[in-house]
Amino acid sequence: MRATRALTKVEFVLFLRNPTSVFMALLLPSLLLLLQGYIIGGTLEPVAASGQRAIDFFLPIAIAIAVTSVAITNYPSAIGAYRESGVLRRLGTTPVGAHRVLLAQWLVSGATLLASILVASVLARLAFGAVAPRSAPLVVAVILLGAVAMMAVGSVIAAVAASAQIAYGMGFLVFVACLFTAGVWTPGPLMPEPVRTVSSFTPVGAMTQALTDAWYSGGTTWSPFLVMGAWAVVAGVVALRIFRWR
């Protein structure tokens, strides 16, 4: 436990010293939220019979983007850098064990994700008058399962990337695809039905749709949880089987 705490503290310091990681995790989701609200026209006007605005639908999207940026870009890049420098191989020969680096990365990712969600939520409240979620426990459950699913997907990239640069390149391609399925260009409730259906089978799309339902209606169906759970299990098993320590 002492070794895990020490590694986690080191990982957190290294995270704070990396401007790209800080930007992707803490700033990008909030900047996209501000971009949608102040630059793109019509997002502050009601677009639904309930009086909801396009910017209201974007808050769950910003949260999903925060999860994705941490899990798909920052986490795999850190592991890729350690593989490239031989840190994973060397730690594997010590009593500390290389697996503790992975645990420390998950802990740091969880902390930065929480901070990013809080920043985006407070910003949406202050800048756009966003409402509180109708069902906070359900929102938390969706975020937790979505984070696990996306970290599992990120683990597949982290399992094989030979360097930080390769991991970031692979992660960025996945991240761009996730921006679309999350609804950055067209929020889920405003998507054409075929696109919305396809997106619902991706982990980020399922998470965004479940978050939107939980936030504004207080309930959701089981299908997004099944999709996120399936991605978490399948990606997690694949990552375990193909993970390389060197």
C-alpha positions as CSV (number, residue, x, y, z in Angstrom):
1,M,0.0,0.0,0.0
2,R,2.9,2.4,0.8
3,A,4.5,1.7,-2.6
4,T,1.1,2.4,-4.3
5,R,0.7,5.7,-2.5
6,A,4.2,6.8,-3.4
7,L,3.8,5.8,-7.1
8,T,0.4,7.6,-7.2
9,K,1.9,10.8,-5.8
10,V,4.7,10.6,-8.4
11,E,2.2,10.0,-11.2
12,F,0.1,12.9,-10.1
13,V,3.2,15.2,-10.1
14,L,4.2,14.0,-13.5
15,F,0.6,14.7,-14.8
16,L,0.7,18.3,-13.5
17,R,4.1,18.8,-15.3
18,N,2.6,17.7,-18.6
19,P,0.8,20.6,-20.3
20,T,-0.8,18.4,-22.9
21,S,-2.3,16.0,-20.3
22,V,-3.6,18.9,-18.2
23,F,-5.2,20.5,-21.3
24,M,-6.8,17.3,-22.5
25,A,-8.1,16.3,-19.1
26,L,-9.1,19.5,-17.4
27,L,-9.5,22.2,-20.0
28,L,-10.7,20.7,-23.3
29,P,-14.2,19.7,-22.2
30,S,-14.9,23.1,-20.7
31,L,-13.5,24.9,-23.7
32,L,-15.7,22.9,-26.0
33,L,-18.6,23.8,-23.8
34,L,-17.8,27.5,-24.0
35,L,-17.3,27.2,-27.8
36,Q,-20.8,25.6,-28.2
37,G,-22.4,28.3,-26.0
38,Y,-20.8,31.5,-27.2
39,I,-19.5,30.8,-30.7
40,I,-22.0,28.5,-32.4
41,G,-25.3,30.4,-33.0
42,G,-28.6,29.2,-31.7
43,T,-27.3,26.9,-28.9
44,L,-28.9,29.1,-26.2
45,E,-32.4,29.0,-27.9
46,P,-35.0,26.4,-27.0
47,V,-35.0,23.5,-29.4
48,A,-37.4,21.1,-27.7
49,A,-41.0,21.3,-26.5
50,S,-39.7,21.1,-22.9
51,G,-37.8,24.3,-23.4
52,Q,-34.4,22.7,-23.4
53,R,-31.6,24.3,-25.3
54,A,-28.9,22.7,-27.4
55,I,-26.4,23.8,-24.8
56,D,-28.3,21.8,-22.2
57,F,-27.7,18.6,-24.2
58,F,-24.0,19.5,-24.5
59,L,-23.3,19.3,-20.7
60,P,-23.5,15.4,-20.7
61,I,-21.5,15.5,-23.9
62,A,-18.8,17.5,-22.2
63,I,-18.7,15.0,-19.3
64,A,-18.3,12.1,-21.8
65,I,-15.5,14.0,-23.6
66,A,-13.7,14.4,-20.2
67,V,-13.9,10.7,-19.6
68,T,-12.7,9.9,-23.2
69,S,-9.8,12.4,-23.1
70,V,-8.5,11.0,-19.9
71,A,-8.9,7.3,-20.8
72,I,-8.0,7.4,-24.5
73,T,-5.2,10.0,-24.7
74,N,-3.5,10.6,-21.3
75,Y,-3.5,7.1,-19.8
76,P,-2.2,5.2,-22.8
77,S,0.4,7.8,-23.5
78,A,1.8,7.5,-19.9
79,I,2.0,3.7,-20.2
80,G,3.6,3.9,-23.7
81,A,6.2,6.3,-22.3
82,Y,7.1,3.8,-19.5
83,R,7.3,0.9,-22.0
84,E,9.6,3.0,-24.3
85,S,11.9,3.9,-21.5
86,G,12.0,0.4,-20.0
87,V,10.4,1.5,-16.7
88,L,7.8,-1.3,-16.9
89,R,10.4,-3.9,-17.5
90,R,12.6,-2.7,-14.7
91,L,9.8,-2.4,-12.2
92,G,8.7,-6.0,-13.0
93,T,12.0,-7.3,-11.5
94,T,11.5,-5.4,-8.2
95,P,9.2,-6.2,-5.2
96,V,7.2,-3.1,-6.2
97,G,5.9,-4.8,-9.4
98,A,5.0,-3.1,-12.6
99,H,1.3,-3.6,-12.0
100,R,1.4,-0.9,-9.4
101,V,2.1,1.7,-12.1
102,L,-1.1,0.7,-13.8
103,L,-3.0,1.0,-10.6
104,A,-1.4,4.4,-9.9
105,Q,-2.4,5.6,-13.4
106,W,-6.0,4.5,-12.8
107,L,-6.1,6.4,-9.5
108,V,-4.7,9.6,-11.1
109,S,-7.0,9.2,-14.0
110,G,-10.0,8.9,-11.6
111,A,-8.9,12.1,-9.7
112,T,-8.4,14.1,-12.9
113,L,-11.7,12.9,-14.3
114,L,-13.5,14.0,-11.2
115,A,-11.9,17.4,-11.3
116,S,-12.7,17.8,-15.0
117,I,-16.4,16.9,-14.4
118,L,-16.6,19.4,-11.5
119,V,-15.1,22.2,-13.6
120,A,-17.4,21.6,-16.6
121,S,-20.5,21.3,-14.4
122,V,-19.8,24.5,-12.4
123,L,-18.9,26.3,-15.6
124,A,-22.2,25.2,-17.2
125,R,-24.1,26.3,-14.2
126,L,-22.5,29.8,-14.0
127,A,-22.3,30.5,-17.7
128,F,-25.4,29.0,-19.0
129,G,-27.7,28.4,-16.0
130,A,-27.6,24.6,-16.4
131,V,-29.9,22.7,-14.2
132,A,-28.9,20.1,-11.6
133,P,-29.5,16.5,-12.6
134,R,-32.9,15.0,-11.9
135,S,-31.3,11.8,-10.6
136,A,-27.8,12.4,-9.2
137,P,-27.3,8.7,-8.2
138,L,-28.1,7.5,-11.7
139,V,-25.8,10.1,-13.2
140,V,-23.0,8.9,-11.0
141,A,-23.7,5.3,-11.9
142,V,-23.5,6.1,-15.6
143,I,-20.3,8.1,-15.2
144,L,-18.6,5.3,-13.3
145,L,-19.6,2.5,-15.7
146,G,-18.7,4.8,-18.7
147,A,-15.3,5.6,-17.2
148,V,-14.6,1.9,-16.6
149,A,-15.6,1.1,-20.2
150,M,-13.4,3.8,-21.7
151,M,-10.4,3.0,-19.4
152,A,-10.7,-0.6,-20.7
153,V,-10.7,0.7,-24.3
154,G,-7.7,2.9,-23.4
155,S,-6.0,-0.2,-21.9
156,V,-6.1,-1.9,-25.2
157,I,-4.1,1.0,-26.7
158,A,-1.8,1.1,-23.6
159,A,-1.2,-2.7,-23.9
160,V,0.6,-2.5,-27.3
161,A,1.8,1.1,-27.9
162,A,5.6,1.0,-28.1
163,S,6.0,4.7,-27.2
164,A,4.1,7.7,-25.9
165,Q,4.0,9.2,-29.3
166,I,2.4,6.1,-30.9
167,A,0.0,5.8,-28.0
168,Y,-1.1,9.4,-28.3
169,G,-1.5,9.0,-32.1
170,M,-3.7,5.9,-31.7
171,G,-5.6,7.5,-28.9
172,F,-6.2,10.7,-30.8
173,L,-7.7,8.9,-33.8
174,V,-10.1,7.0,-31.4
175,F,-10.8,10.3,-29.6
176,V,-11.9,12.1,-32.8
177,A,-14.3,9.2,-33.6
178,C,-15.6,9.4,-30.0
179,L,-16.3,13.1,-30.5
180,F,-18.7,12.2,-33.3
181,T,-20.5,9.4,-31.5
182,A,-20.7,11.5,-28.3
183,G,-22.7,14.2,-30.3
184,V,-20.2,17.1,-30.4
185,W,-21.5,18.2,-33.8
186,T,-25.1,17.0,-33.3
187,P,-26.2,16.3,-29.7
188,G,-27.9,12.8,-29.3
189,P,-31.5,14.0,-29.0
190,L,-31.0,16.0,-32.2
191,M,-29.2,13.3,-34.2
192,P,-30.9,11.6,-37.2
193,E,-32.4,8.3,-35.9
194,P,-30.0,6.0,-37.8
195,V,-27.0,7.9,-36.6
196,R,-28.3,7.9,-33.0
197,T,-28.9,4.1,-33.2
198,V,-25.3,3.4,-34.4
199,S,-23.9,5.7,-31.8
200,S,-25.8,4.0,-29.0
201,F,-23.7,0.8,-29.6
202,T,-20.4,2.7,-28.9
203,P,-19.3,3.2,-25.3
204,V,-19.2,7.0,-25.5
205,G,-22.5,7.2,-27.4
206,A,-24.2,4.9,-24.9
207,M,-22.8,6.9,-22.0
208,T,-23.9,10.3,-23.5
209,Q,-27.4,9.1,-24.2
210,A,-27.8,7.6,-20.7
211,L,-26.4,10.7,-19.1
212,T,-28.8,12.9,-21.0
213,D,-31.8,10.8,-20.0
214,A,-30.6,10.6,-16.3
215,W,-29.8,14.3,-16.1
216,Y,-33.0,15.7,-17.6
217,S,-35.7,12.9,-17.1
218,G,-34.3,11.1,-14.1
219,G,-34.4,7.7,-15.7
220,T,-32.9,5.7,-18.5
221,T,-33.2,2.2,-20.1
222,W,-30.9,-0.8,-19.4
223,S,-29.5,-0.9,-22.9
224,P,-26.8,1.8,-22.4
225,F,-25.6,0.0,-19.3
226,L,-25.4,-3.3,-21.2
227,V,-23.5,-1.7,-24.0
228,M,-21.0,0.0,-21.6
229,G,-20.7,-3.2,-19.6
230,A,-20.0,-5.3,-22.7
231,W,-17.3,-2.9,-23.9
232,A,-15.7,-2.9,-20.4
233,V,-15.6,-6.7,-20.3
234,V,-14.5,-7.4,-23.9
235,A,-11.9,-4.6,-24.0
236,G,-10.6,-5.5,-20.5
237,V,-10.1,-9.1,-21.5
238,V,-8.4,-8.2,-24.7
239,A,-6.0,-5.8,-22.9
240,L,-5.1,-8.4,-20.4
241,R,-4.3,-11.0,-23.1
242,I,-2.2,-8.7,-25.3
243,F,-0.5,-6.5,-22.7
244,R,3.3,-6.2,-23.2
245,W,5.6,-5.2,-20.3
246,R,8.5,-4.5,-22.7
